[in-house]
Amino acid sequence: MISPITSPILSDEEIRIICDPLQQPIAQIRFLRSLGLLVNRKPNGRALVARSEFERVLGAQRFAPDDSARIGPNLEAIRERWANKKRPAHTINGKSLQKE
C-alpha cells in the first residue's frame, strides 16, 4: 500500500487536521472549497483532495519571494524626467498664451 506521505491524495487524517474543528464531511468540503481547493467527494461522502491541488493552493511556493514585484516601470526615473522637462509653450494657432 502507498504510504500517506507519498499518496497522491490527502488522507482523511490530514483533511481532519486541516479542517479542525469541523467534523462533518460536508462542512469540511465547504471549508476546503472556501480555501480555493478543487474538492471531490468519495463514495463515503468524505472529501477527496489531490495532494498536488493542496500544494498548488496552499503550498510553500505561495510564500516564496515574488520576483514579479520588481518588474514594471521605474517610477522614480519617470518622475525625475518629468520634473526636469521644460513645459512646452501653450499656443493656439501659433500664438503663445504665456505672458512674457
SVG drawing of the C-alpha trace seen along z (x, -y; Angstrom):
<svg xmlns="http://www.w3.org/2000/svg" viewBox="-22 -90 38 92">
<polyline fill="none" stroke="black" stroke-width="0.4" points="0.0,0.0 1.1,-3.6 2.2,-5.5 0.2,-8.6 3.2,-10.8 3.6,-9.7 -0.1,-9.2 -1.5,-11.3 -4.5,-12.2 -4.7,-13.7 -5.6,-11.2 -8.7,-11.5 -6.5,-12.3 -4.7,-15.1 -8.1,-16.6 -9.3,-16.3 -6.2,-18.3 -6.7,-21.0 -10.4,-21.3 -10.2,-21.2 -12.6,-21.7 -15.1,-20.8 -16.1,-17.1 -18.9,-16.6 -17.7,-15.7 -19.9,-18.3 -18.7,-21.0 -15.1,-20.0 -15.8,-20.0 -17.3,-23.5 -14.3,-24.8 -11.8,-23.3 -13.6,-24.8 -13.6,-28.2 -9.8,-27.9 -9.8,-27.6 -9.2,-23.9 -10.8,-21.7 -12.6,-19.1 -14.4,-15.9 -16.4,-13.5 -15.5,-9.9 -18.3,-7.3 -18.5,-7.5 -19.1,-11.3 -15.7,-12.4 -13.5,-15.0 -11.2,-13.9 -8.4,-16.3 -5.3,-15.7 -2.1,-16.4 -0.9,-18.4 -4.0,-20.6 -3.3,-21.2 0.3,-22.1 -0.8,-24.4 -3.2,-26.4 -1.6,-26.3 2.0,-25.0 5.3,-26.6 5.6,-28.3 2.9,-30.6 5.3,-32.1 8.3,-32.3 9.6,-35.8 7.8,-37.2 10.2,-38.4 7.3,-39.9 7.2,-42.7 10.4,-44.1 9.1,-44.0 7.5,-47.3 8.2,-50.9 10.9,-52.7 8.6,-55.3 11.4,-57.3 13.1,-57.8 9.8,-58.8 9.2,-61.4 12.7,-62.8 12.3,-63.0 9.1,-64.9 10.5,-67.2 13.4,-68.2 11.4,-68.6 10.5,-72.1 6.9,-72.7 6.0,-73.4 4.6,-76.8 0.8,-76.7 -0.2,-78.0 -3.4,-78.5 -2.9,-78.9 0.8,-79.6 0.3,-82.3 1.8,-81.8 -0.6,-82.1 2.1,-82.6 2.7,-86.1 6.2,-87.4"/>
</svg>
